[in-house]
Amino acid sequence: MRRPLTFVLVADTVANFLVFAPVNILTRGGPQGSTDLIMNQIYTNAFVNGDPGSAGAATVVLVALVLAIVLVQFRLMGERSER
């Protein structure tokens, strides 16, 4: 049961960090950025503001953050409790 749970946990975490389409379609970041997410900000920097360097740097930071969280999840789910 541990392996499927780990897969679902990791896949859901990555999907939640990379949410873009619903925010862009429905609110475009909302009033005064109230629903703005990381991926929407990256898109805005790259294609609306014309700053691909800033968007690329934010993407690298996002990938590093997601990778760190996923590694922690794998480590926590890999531990065996002795009961």
trRosetta pair geometry for C-beta under 8 A, 3 or more apart (Angstrom, degrees):
i j d omega theta_ij theta_ji phi_ij phi_ji
1 4 6.5 -60 -158 43 42 102
1 5 6.1 38 152 -18 72 116
2 5 5.8 -65 -148 42 29 111
2 6 6.1 32 156 -23 67 108
2 77 6.2 149 -174 174 96 94
3 6 5.7 -53 -146 34 29 112
3 7 6.5 30 156 -19 63 104
4 7 5.6 -53 -149 35 35 113
4 8 6.3 31 157 -16 68 106
5 8 5.9 -55 -145 39 31 108
5 9 6.1 32 156 -20 65 109
5 77 6.9 -171 100 -141 99 128
6 9 5.8 -57 -144 38 28 112
6 10 6.2 22 160 -14 65 110
6 73 7.1 142 -149 144 79 99
6 74 6.7 71 -163 -111 123 60
6 77 4.3 143 -97 138 105 160
6 78 7.9 59 -103 -58 145 67
7 10 6.1 -62 -146 40 26 105
7 11 6.0 20 161 -14 65 113
8 11 5.9 -58 -139 42 26 108
8 12 6.0 25 162 -18 64 112
9 12 6.1 -60 -145 38 22 108
9 13 6.4 23 157 -20 61 109
9 73 5.6 -171 125 -170 121 134
9 77 6.9 170 51 -65 149 143
10 13 5.8 -55 -147 35 29 112
10 14 6.4 25 158 -14 65 107
10 70 5.3 67 -140 -137 101 96
10 73 5.6 167 -82 101 82 145
10 74 7.2 35 -80 -61 130 84
11 14 6.0 -56 -147 39 29 107
11 15 6.2 29 156 -19 64 111
12 15 5.7 -55 -143 39 30 112
12 16 6.3 30 158 -21 64 107
13 16 5.9 -58 -149 35 27 109
13 17 6.7 22 156 -14 63 106
13 66 7.3 152 133 -149 98 85
13 69 6.0 -152 168 126 139 125
13 70 6.6 173 90 -82 136 77
13 73 6.6 -156 -5 -45 160 157
14 17 6.0 -59 -152 37 31 107
14 18 6.2 7 159 -1 66 116
14 66 5.9 79 -114 -169 74 126
14 70 6.8 25 -63 -76 100 124
15 18 6.1 -73 -143 49 27 98
15 19 7.1 59 154 -61 63 79
16 19 6.1 -15 -156 -26 35 111
17 38 6.9 -17 -171 50 75 134
17 39 7.7 120 147 -38 56 108
17 62 6.8 155 164 -173 117 100
17 65 7.5 180 -144 100 145 108
17 66 5.1 -170 82 -93 167 114
17 69 8.0 153 -52 48 143 149
18 39 5.8 87 -155 -67 44 143
18 66 7.9 26 -45 -94 94 154
19 22 6.4 -35 -177 38 105 105
19 23 6.4 93 133 -12 98 112
19 37 5.9 -27 81 131 97 173
19 39 6.4 180 76 31 44 135
20 23 6.4 -82 -162 44 28 103
20 24 5.8 14 160 -14 72 119
20 37 7.3 -137 -96 79 51 125
20 39 4.0 -94 -82 125 98 134
20 40 6.1 162 -137 -65 71 67
20 43 6.6 112 -154 -33 121 137
21 24 5.9 -64 -139 42 27 107
21 25 5.8 17 168 -14 67 113
22 25 6.0 -60 -138 42 26 104
22 26 5.7 1 173 0 66 118
23 26 6.6 -64 -129 47 20 95
23 27 5.9 -50 -162 51 59 99
23 28 7.5 129 147 -79 69 14
23 29 6.8 62 164 -69 106 41
23 30 7.9 -61 -158 -27 91 90
23 35 5.9 -168 -137 136 101 104
23 36 7.4 113 178 -123 136 32
23 37 5.4 -154 -42 11 170 115
23 39 7.7 132 47 75 135 98
23 40 4.9 -87 110 -61 133 138
24 28 6.1 44 -150 -99 46 57
24 40 5.9 -177 -67 -114 83 100
24 43 6.8 -23 -91 83 131 163
27 30 4.3 3 164 -69 133 65
27 35 4.8 33 96 67 158 140
28 40 7.7 158 -163 -162 37 127
29 33 5.4 -32 166 -111 108 53
29 34 7.9 112 153 40 61 49
29 35 6.2 164 -176 74 26 74
29 36 4.0 20 -146 -86 90 91
29 40 5.5 172 -79 144 86 138
29 41 7.8 100 -109 -71 119 66
29 44 7.1 29 -58 -59 142 143
30 33 6.5 56 70 179 90 6
30 34 4.2 -93 118 58 137 82
30 35 3.4 111 -29 20 134 95
30 36 6.4 -121 33 -36 96 68
31 34 5.7 9 67 9 68 119
33 36 4.2 -32 -157 -5 76 133
36 40 5.4 -136 -153 87 67 127
36 41 5.8 76 169 -60 111 94
37 40 4.8 91 54 11 75 105
37 41 7.0 -139 95 -7 37 90
38 41 5.8 -59 -151 36 30 111
38 42 6.5 31 152 -20 65 104
38 58 7.1 -172 -173 168 90 112
38 62 5.6 144 151 -104 137 124
39 42 5.5 -49 -148 33 35 114
39 43 6.5 37 153 -18 65 103
39 62 7.6 105 -74 -144 69 163
40 43 5.6 -51 -149 37 34 113
40 44 6.3 36 152 -20 65 105
41 44 5.6 -52 -145 36 32 113
41 45 6.3 33 155 -19 65 104
41 58 6.8 -119 108 178 103 161
42 45 5.9 -54 -148 36 29 110
42 46 6.3 20 157 -13 64 112
42 55 4.9 102 -167 -149 71 86
42 58 4.9 -158 -97 98 93 127
42 59 5.7 94 -142 -66 141 83
42 62 7.1 -54 -58 -17 142 148
43 46 6.0 -63 -144 41 27 105
43 47 5.9 -26 179 25 67 112
43 48 7.4 58 131 -7 70 100
43 55 7.5 95 -70 -133 15 128
44 47 7.2 -74 -121 54 16 76
44 48 4.7 -31 -154 34 60 126
44 49 6.2 53 148 -9 71 103
45 48 7.6 5 -31 50 10 84
45 49 5.3 -36 -137 47 38 125
45 51 4.9 -67 -180 71 83 103
45 52 7.8 138 128 -92 87 23
45 54 4.7 -113 -178 97 135 111
45 55 4.1 173 95 -68 110 89
45 58 6.6 111 37 12 156 143
46 49 7.7 63 21 52 14 83
46 50 7.9 26 168 -110 28 16
46 51 6.9 -92 -91 72 31 54
46 52 5.2 56 -134 -104 80 64
46 54 7.9 -151 -67 74 60 80
46 55 3.5 20 -62 -52 93 173
46 56 7.8 102 -94 -38 108 66
47 50 7.6 22 -163 -73 15 47
49 54 7.8 -28 93 58 132 136
51 54 4.3 13 135 24 118 116
51 55 6.3 137 99 -17 73 91
52 55 5.4 -59 -144 44 39 113
52 56 5.9 44 157 -25 71 105
53 56 5.8 -53 -146 35 28 111
53 57 6.5 26 155 -16 62 105
54 57 5.8 -54 -148 36 31 110
54 58 6.4 29 154 -16 65 107
55 58 5.7 -54 -146 39 31 110
55 59 6.3 36 152 -23 64 106
56 59 5.5 -52 -148 33 32 115
56 60 6.6 33 154 -19 64 102
57 60 5.8 -51 -150 33 33 111
57 61 6.5 32 151 -16 64 105
58 61 5.6 -53 -148 38 35 112
58 62 6.2 38 152 -22 66 106
59 62 5.6 -53 -145 36 31 113
59 63 6.3 31 156 -18 65 105
60 63 5.9 -53 -146 37 30 110
60 64 6.4 30 154 -17 63 107
61 64 5.8 -57 -148 38 30 111
61 65 6.3 32 153 -20 65 108
62 65 5.7 -55 -147 36 30 112
62 66 6.3 26 157 -15 65 107
63 66 5.9 -54 -143 40 30 108
63 67 6.1 32 156 -20 64 110
64 67 5.7 -55 -145 38 28 113
64 68 6.3 30 156 -20 63 106
65 68 5.9 -55 -149 34 28 110
65 69 6.5 24 155 -15 63 107
66 69 5.8 -57 -148 39 32 110
66 70 6.2 31 155 -18 66 108
67 70 5.7 -55 -144 38 30 110
67 71 6.3 31 156 -20 64 106
68 71 5.8 -54 -147 35 29 111
68 72 6.6 30 154 -18 63 104
69 72 5.7 -54 -151 35 33 111
69 73 6.4 34 150 -20 65 105
70 73 5.5 -52 -148 35 34 114
70 74 6.4 36 153 -19 66 103
71 74 5.7 -50 -146 36 33 111
71 75 6.3 32 154 -18 64 106
72 75 5.7 -56 -147 38 31 111
72 76 6.2 26 156 -15 66 108
73 76 5.9 -57 -143 40 29 106
73 77 6.0 18 161 -10 66 113
74 77 6.1 -62 -139 45 26 103
74 78 5.9 27 160 -26 63 115
75 78 5.8 -59 -143 33 25 113
75 79 7.2 37 157 -34 59 95
76 79 6.3 -43 -159 10 33 112
